[in-house]
Amino acid sequence: MRDPWSELGPVAAIIETALAEDLASGDVTGRATVGPEVRARAHMVAKANLVVAGLQVAEAVFRRVEPGVGFAAYVRDGARVAVGTEIACIEGPAQALLAAERTALNLLQRMSGVATLTRAYVDAAGGRCRITDTRKTMPGLRALDRYAVRCGGGHNHRNDLGAAVLIKENHVRAAGGITAAIAGARKLAPHTMKIECEVTSHEELREALAAGADIIMLDNMDDAAVREAVAIAAGKAILEVSGGVGLERIAAVAQLGIDVISVGRLTHSVPAADISLLFERADGTWA
């Protein structure tokens, strides 16, 4: 699995922001109930079947609060684990572990939720096409969301508005039509960039093909319409299906001859994975 530290440039800033949000005034409960001399061991346990993503991010949260904590991960990002599996153990001052707990779990649970749902989509597609995310990520957490998609076996779509040309409905309206929009993109975009255009009908598909689109997004088409679109395109462009493709429909769409299915739900409304942190404590010795 790829190392997030080589790719998640904003991770330190994300952690700083999240901890500042939770610890702006310190942890009054932790200070009031646990002495600074108390040490603890915390067991991170999966409470459901899930795909793990974000262990190094969680570790970084604990180390930001207390650099000397011990963090032992028992699985790797991308691993499928069953309910009851201990995925990591953290040791250190109890006050520090309590202060970092919620932030570490929030990020780990979100990332593991994304990875788990992505894996379900990838499995349903059966290797017939790519499953990708979209830019419908949690604001500020895009780097983590995209990494989690990869942990689940999916692929990333464009990272930001400058990463690729993707002509959507409102671009077409503002430009005066599909042909005009594609021509403008072809003129000004770098020669290294492919041009993708969203279409909602077979008429628009034919126009986009004639205008030379490299990738065509079939938006909110049913299976019959997608099947006909594949025949019309006849391999002249990469075909992406987007909109209204739930998990129950993935297997059928993946068999229609398309190349990519992009799924906003992977990141915009994914449920957090159920992971808990269970403490042991003792005054000066391990429980």
C-alpha positions as CSV (number, residue, x, y, z in Angstrom):
1,M,0.0,0.0,0.0
2,R,1.3,3.5,-0.8
3,D,2.8,5.5,2.0
4,P,0.5,8.4,2.8
5,W,3.4,10.6,4.0
6,S,4.8,10.7,0.4
7,E,1.5,11.9,-1.0
8,L,-0.6,13.6,1.7
9,G,1.0,17.0,1.7
10,P,-1.7,18.7,3.8
11,V,-1.9,16.0,6.4
12,A,0.1,18.0,9.1
13,A,-2.2,21.0,8.5
14,I,-5.3,18.8,8.7
15,I,-4.1,17.4,12.1
16,E,-3.3,20.8,13.4
17,T,-6.7,22.2,12.5
18,A,-8.5,19.2,13.9
19,L,-6.6,19.3,17.2
20,A,-7.0,23.0,17.6
21,E,-10.8,22.5,17.1
22,D,-10.9,20.0,19.9
23,L,-8.2,21.2,22.3
24,A,-8.3,25.0,22.0
25,S,-8.9,25.2,25.8
26,G,-7.2,21.9,26.7
27,D,-8.8,18.8,28.0
28,V,-10.4,19.8,31.3
29,T,-12.0,16.4,31.9
30,G,-8.7,14.5,31.4
31,R,-6.8,16.9,33.6
32,A,-9.5,16.7,36.3
33,T,-9.9,13.0,36.5
34,V,-6.4,11.5,35.6
35,G,-3.1,12.5,37.2
36,P,-0.1,13.3,34.9
37,E,1.8,10.3,36.3
38,V,-0.8,7.8,35.1
39,R,0.1,5.8,32.1
40,A,-2.3,3.8,29.9
41,R,-2.6,1.3,27.1
42,A,-5.4,1.9,24.6
43,H,-6.6,-0.9,22.2
44,M,-8.0,0.2,18.9
45,V,-10.7,-2.4,17.9
46,A,-12.9,-2.8,14.8
47,K,-16.5,-3.0,15.8
48,A,-17.6,-4.1,12.4
49,N,-16.2,-5.8,9.3
50,L,-14.2,-3.0,7.5
51,V,-11.3,-2.0,5.4
52,V,-8.6,-0.1,7.3
53,A,-7.3,3.3,6.1
54,G,-5.5,6.0,8.0
55,L,-3.4,4.3,10.6
56,Q,-0.4,6.5,10.1
57,V,-2.7,9.6,10.3
58,A,-4.1,8.4,13.6
59,E,-0.5,7.7,14.8
60,A,0.5,11.2,13.8
61,V,-2.4,12.7,15.9
62,F,-1.2,10.9,19.0
63,R,2.4,11.9,18.4
64,R,1.4,15.5,17.9
65,V,-0.2,15.5,21.4
66,E,2.6,13.5,23.0
67,P,5.7,12.7,20.8
68,G,6.8,9.9,23.1
69,V,3.7,7.6,22.8
70,G,4.2,4.1,21.5
71,F,2.0,3.2,18.5
72,A,1.9,-0.4,17.3
73,A,-0.2,-1.1,14.2
74,Y,-1.2,-4.8,13.8
75,V,-2.5,-4.5,10.2
76,R,-1.7,-2.3,7.2
77,D,-3.9,0.3,5.4
78,G,-6.0,-1.5,2.9
79,A,-6.4,-4.6,5.0
80,R,-9.9,-6.2,5.4
81,V,-10.5,-6.9,9.1
82,A,-13.4,-8.7,10.9
83,V,-15.4,-7.4,13.8
84,G,-13.4,-7.7,17.0
85,T,-10.0,-7.4,15.4
86,E,-7.5,-5.3,17.3
87,I,-5.9,-3.0,14.7
88,A,-3.5,-1.0,16.8
89,C,-2.3,-0.4,20.4
90,I,-1.2,2.9,21.8
91,E,0.8,3.4,25.0
92,G,1.7,6.5,26.9
93,P,0.5,9.1,29.4
94,A,-3.2,8.6,30.0
95,Q,-3.9,12.4,29.7
96,A,-2.3,12.5,26.3
97,L,-4.1,9.5,25.0
98,L,-7.5,10.8,26.2
99,A,-6.8,14.2,24.6
100,A,-5.9,12.7,21.2
101,E,-8.5,10.0,21.2
102,R,-11.4,11.7,19.5
103,T,-9.4,13.4,16.8
104,A,-7.5,10.3,15.9
105,L,-10.7,8.2,15.7
106,N,-12.6,10.8,13.7
107,L,-10.0,10.8,11.0
108,L,-9.4,7.0,11.1
109,Q,-13.1,6.2,11.1
110,R,-13.8,8.5,8.2
111,M,-10.9,7.2,6.1
112,S,-11.8,3.6,6.9
113,G,-15.4,4.2,6.0
114,V,-14.4,5.6,2.6
115,A,-12.1,2.6,2.1
116,T,-14.7,0.1,3.1
117,L,-17.4,1.5,0.8
118,T,-14.9,1.8,-2.1
119,R,-13.9,-1.9,-1.7
120,A,-17.6,-2.9,-1.9
121,Y,-17.9,-1.0,-5.2
122,V,-14.7,-2.4,-6.5
123,D,-15.7,-6.0,-5.6
124,A,-19.1,-5.5,-7.3
125,A,-17.4,-4.2,-10.5
126,G,-15.4,-7.4,-10.6
127,G,-12.4,-5.8,-12.4
128,R,-14.5,-5.0,-15.5
129,C,-13.9,-1.2,-15.1
130,R,-12.4,1.4,-12.8
131,I,-14.2,2.7,-9.8
132,T,-13.2,6.3,-9.1
133,D,-14.0,9.0,-6.7
134,T,-15.1,12.6,-7.5
135,R,-14.4,16.1,-6.1
136,K,-17.3,15.6,-3.8
137,T,-15.0,15.2,-0.8
138,M,-15.2,16.6,2.7
139,P,-13.8,20.2,2.6
140,G,-10.3,20.2,3.9
141,L,-10.0,16.4,3.9
142,R,-9.6,15.7,0.2
143,A,-6.1,14.3,0.5
144,L,-7.2,11.9,3.2
145,D,-10.4,10.9,1.2
146,R,-8.5,10.3,-2.0
147,Y,-5.9,8.1,-0.2
148,A,-8.7,6.1,1.5
149,V,-10.3,5.5,-1.9
150,R,-7.0,4.0,-3.1
151,C,-6.8,1.9,0.1
152,G,-10.2,0.4,-0.9
153,G,-8.9,-0.5,-4.4
154,G,-10.4,2.4,-6.2
155,H,-8.9,5.1,-8.3
156,N,-8.8,8.9,-8.1
157,H,-10.5,11.3,-10.5
158,R,-9.0,14.8,-11.0
159,N,-7.7,16.2,-7.8
160,D,-8.7,19.8,-8.4
161,L,-10.0,22.2,-11.1
162,G,-6.5,22.6,-12.6
163,A,-5.8,18.9,-12.9
164,A,-7.8,18.1,-16.0
165,V,-10.4,19.5,-18.4
166,L,-13.9,18.3,-17.4
167,I,-16.7,20.2,-19.3
168,K,-19.9,19.9,-17.4
169,E,-23.5,21.1,-18.2
170,N,-22.9,24.6,-16.9
171,H,-19.7,25.0,-18.9
172,V,-21.7,24.0,-22.0
173,R,-24.4,26.5,-21.4
174,A,-21.9,29.3,-20.7
175,A,-19.8,28.4,-23.8
176,G,-22.8,28.2,-26.1
177,G,-22.7,24.5,-26.8
178,I,-20.6,21.3,-26.6
179,T,-18.7,21.9,-29.8
180,A,-17.8,25.4,-28.7
181,A,-16.7,24.3,-25.2
182,I,-14.5,21.5,-26.5
183,A,-13.0,23.8,-29.2
184,G,-12.1,26.3,-26.5
185,A,-10.6,23.7,-24.2
186,R,-8.6,22.2,-27.1
187,K,-7.2,25.7,-27.9
188,L,-6.2,26.7,-24.4
189,A,-5.5,23.5,-22.4
190,P,-2.0,22.0,-22.3
191,H,-1.3,19.5,-25.0
192,T,-0.7,16.9,-22.3
193,M,-4.3,17.1,-20.9
194,K,-7.1,15.0,-22.1
195,I,-10.5,16.7,-22.6
196,E,-13.6,15.2,-20.9
197,C,-17.1,16.3,-21.6
198,E,-20.3,15.4,-19.8
199,V,-23.3,14.4,-21.9
200,T,-26.9,13.6,-21.0
201,S,-28.2,12.2,-24.3
202,H,-27.1,10.3,-27.3
203,E,-27.4,13.4,-29.4
204,E,-24.9,15.2,-27.1
205,L,-22.7,12.1,-27.2
206,R,-22.5,12.3,-31.0
207,E,-21.7,16.0,-30.8
208,A,-18.9,15.4,-28.3
209,L,-17.4,12.6,-30.4
210,A,-17.5,14.8,-33.5
211,A,-15.8,17.6,-31.6
212,G,-13.0,15.3,-30.5
213,A,-13.6,14.7,-26.8
214,D,-11.1,12.2,-25.4
215,I,-13.3,11.1,-22.5
216,I,-17.1,11.3,-22.4
217,M,-19.1,11.2,-19.1
218,L,-22.5,9.6,-19.5
219,D,-24.5,11.4,-16.9
220,N,-27.6,9.8,-15.3
221,M,-28.2,7.3,-18.1
222,D,-30.0,4.1,-17.4
223,D,-28.6,0.7,-18.5
224,A,-30.2,0.6,-21.9
225,A,-29.0,4.1,-22.7
226,V,-25.5,3.3,-21.6
227,R,-25.5,0.2,-23.7
228,E,-26.5,2.2,-26.8
229,A,-23.9,4.8,-26.0
230,V,-21.2,2.2,-26.0
231,A,-22.3,1.2,-29.4
232,I,-22.4,4.8,-30.7
233,A,-18.9,5.6,-29.3
234,A,-17.4,2.4,-30.7
235,G,-14.2,2.8,-28.9
236,K,-13.6,6.4,-30.1
237,A,-13.4,7.8,-26.6
238,I,-13.1,6.6,-23.0
239,L,-16.5,6.3,-21.5
240,E,-17.3,7.2,-17.9
241,V,-20.6,6.6,-16.2
242,S,-21.7,8.9,-13.4
243,G,-24.8,9.7,-11.5
244,G,-27.3,7.3,-9.9
245,V,-25.0,4.3,-9.9
246,G,-25.7,2.7,-6.5
247,L,-24.0,-0.4,-5.2
248,E,-26.8,-2.6,-6.3
249,R,-26.4,-1.4,-9.9
250,I,-22.6,-1.5,-10.2
251,A,-22.3,-5.1,-11.4
252,A,-24.8,-4.6,-14.3
253,V,-23.2,-1.3,-15.4
254,A,-19.7,-2.7,-15.3
255,Q,-20.7,-5.4,-17.8
256,L,-21.9,-2.9,-20.4
257,G,-18.4,-2.1,-21.9
258,I,-17.7,1.2,-20.2
259,D,-14.3,2.1,-18.8
260,V,-14.9,4.1,-15.6
261,I,-17.7,4.5,-13.1
262,S,-17.3,7.6,-10.9
263,V,-19.1,7.5,-7.6
264,G,-19.6,10.7,-5.5
265,R,-21.0,8.7,-2.6
266,L,-17.6,7.2,-1.9
267,T,-16.7,10.5,-0.2
268,H,-19.6,12.9,0.1
269,S,-22.0,10.8,2.3
270,V,-20.1,7.8,3.5
271,P,-20.8,6.5,7.0
272,A,-17.8,6.4,9.3
273,A,-16.4,2.9,10.1
274,D,-17.1,1.7,13.6
275,I,-13.8,1.6,15.5
276,S,-13.4,2.0,19.3
277,L,-10.5,2.8,21.6
278,L,-10.6,0.7,24.8
279,F,-8.3,1.8,27.7
280,E,-6.4,-0.1,30.4
281,R,-4.7,1.9,33.2
282,A,-2.6,1.5,36.3
283,D,-0.7,3.8,38.5
284,G,2.9,3.4,37.3
285,T,2.4,-0.2,36.0
286,W,0.4,-1.8,33.2
287,A,-3.0,-3.3,34.1
